[in-house]
Amino acid sequence: MISMIDDAVNAYGRRRNGSSNVSFDSTTESAQDIATEVLKNTINIPPTGYVNQGERIMVYVARDVDFSRVYEVVGTD
C-alpha cells in the first residue's frame, strides 16, 4: 500500500513537471518482493501424507468441485 502511494506521488510530481512518462517502480518491486517471500515460506512445506503410486484415495471437500471446464469426456463415432 505504501509503495502504491509512493508511486502515485511520484507520478503526480512528474506530471506537474511536464513529463508524460508514468512509472510504477515501487509497486512492481514490492509485488516481486512479496512473491519472493511467499515462495520462501511455502517451498519447504513437508508432505502431509504418503500414498503408494496408483493407490486409490478419498478426498473430502467442503464444496462441489466442477472440472467440466478442464476435463470433458467426448465419445467417438
ChimeraX attribute file (.defattr): number of C-alpha atoms within 10 A of each C-alpha:
attribute: neighborCount
match mode: 1-to-1
recipient: residues
	/A:1	8
	/A:2	10
	/A:3	16
	/A:4	15
	/A:5	12
	/A:6	15
	/A:7	19
	/A:8	17
	/A:9	12
	/A:10	17
	/A:11	18
	/A:12	14
	/A:13	12
	/A:14	15
	/A:15	13
	/A:16	10
	/A:17	9
	/A:18	9
	/A:19	11
	/A:20	10
	/A:21	8
	/A:22	13
	/A:23	13
	/A:24	14
	/A:25	13
	/A:26	17
	/A:27	18
	/A:28	14
	/A:29	12
	/A:30	15
	/A:31	12
	/A:32	12
	/A:33	12
	/A:34	12
	/A:35	12
	/A:36	11
	/A:37	11
	/A:38	11
	/A:39	11
	/A:40	11
	/A:41	10
	/A:42	9
	/A:43	8
	/A:44	8
	/A:45	8
	/A:46	7
	/A:47	6
	/A:48	5
	/A:49	5
	/A:50	6
	/A:51	8
	/A:52	7
	/A:53	6
	/A:54	6
	/A:55	6
	/A:56	8
	/A:57	7
	/A:58	5
	/A:59	5
	/A:60	6
	/A:61	7
	/A:62	5
	/A:63	6
	/A:64	7
	/A:65	7
	/A:66	8
	/A:67	8
	/A:68	8
	/A:69	6
	/A:70	6
	/A:71	8
	/A:72	8
	/A:73	6
	/A:74	6
	/A:75	5
	/A:76	4
	/A:77	3
